[in-house]
């Protein structure tokens, strides 16, 4: 793409470091480089990302608070070694230090995939049947986790079904969430959005940078090179959360979308402008 003469390159990396030589090559050729969704460690790129540690710390704290600071949990992670997953687990572990009576029964990899989460949860459910008070999972796992319990003969409403879970923001996950609430009104679910709309956010930042707008270094969510990552970093605010109270409304609002549709959110233009000088 550099050879084609592009002016801006937006990447969604699976590694914080693997693309660095390519990003430097693009930068040296005069291309504006923006990484989104997760950060890179190249000083040649701008990062437009949420603080993944902050994101999963918020979700972890919600689970701990719903349990009253005491109980057994299972943690389902993303892809081990992925920069977003590593940051999320750092935030999670910091919060868990504040809750010594939260007992982590197991930590399993879900790889942000329903099928992987279902497969890897199966032996955990077998080993800890009836002991799991809550499941603390990253996004992309909820349906697989529920299927694993159901495959073990544990249905929503059964005493062994966890009363607290982090959920998901696809419409098919929201539909399952609704079904669980109908069978088990005491169930509590929660999830913060983390969606493909980050690409739209990155584009809005890239346009302003390409136009030569100056960065507002005094804005609290702007991190100068070296203060967080080697390159300039624009930390997006935490996206909205979904709770039990939102499920029916969102299903109605997006009823004409496909079951795989993810509830989206991107920054209003006026909020993007706050990252730049007037």
Secondary structure, DSSP 4 states (H G I P E B T S, - for coil): -TTTT-SEEEE--SSSSTTHHHHHHHHHTT-EEEEESS----TTSEEEEE-HHHHHHHHHHHHHHHTTT-EEEEEEES-TT-HHHHHHHHHHHHHHTT-TTEEEEEEEE-TT-HHHHHHHHHHHHHHTTTT--EEEE-TT-HHHHHHHHHHTT--TTSTTS-SEEE---BHHHHHHHHHHHHH-TT-EEEEE---TTHHHHHHHHHHHHHTTPPB-TTSTTEE-TTTSSSS-EEEEPPPPEEEGGGHHHHHHHTTTS-TTPBP-----HHHHHTTB--
